[in-house]
Amino acid sequence: MNSEPEALILQVAVPGPLHGCLDYLAPPHCPAQTLSPGMRVQVPFGKRKTVGVLIQTAAHSRIASQRLRPALSLLDSESLLSPDLLELSAWASRYYHHPLGEVMSTLLPTALRSGQAAQLPTLRVWRITSTGQSVSPDDLKHARRQAALLDRLQRTPDGLTGDELSELENTWHNSKGLGGVYQPSRAAGDAGDVCATGHLAQRCTAQCR
């Protein structure tokens, strides 16, 4: 006799006067391997929609699956709350006798509580290439600015931010006898601009990540 596959249950901490989690059916086309604790889930709650935090998944619920409401959508592709924060939230909820969902909601910025997309800030940095690592600053005796920048890039494998490049530019402006070959305002353009001009730009192009 064929049996229906077991439904995937999401145990979600919902912001509200609840000392525990609510069970929901997983949204359609949401395999278990894409779920992990700490993700945000949009769920129906009474007559409204709200954003809760996934605590765990389960194969069974104390409530019959026919009575469970499906979650509306999974809002994140990865966990926003680390295991340590999840554990801390659970402890705070027990210790202060405060609803778990409300404790977790306070960990999220207002925009994330309302269901907006989680977007991490993008930091543009310039780092040296393998070709640039093979160039010695001593080979650039007649290009002191390029040599100084090359040396700094070689000593900073994680790369330089635009602010750090501007700081270098200010240092060069205050030095005597150094000609101008670098424009920090062009750092967002061609990566070759960062390494200066001429053959050095071809030999030691910084990468933007």
Buried (B, 14 or more C-beta within 10 A) or exposed (E): EEEEEEBBBBBBBBBBEBEEBBBBBBBEEBEEEEBBBBBBBBBBBEEEEBBBBBBEBBEEBEEEEEEBEBBBBBBBEEBBBEEEBBEBBBEBBEEEEBBBBBBBBEBBEEEBBEBEEBEEEEEEBBBBBEEBEEBEBEEBEEBBBBBBBBBBBBEBEEBBBBEBBBEBBEEBEEEEEBEEBBEBEEBEEEBBBBBBBEEBBEBBBBBBE
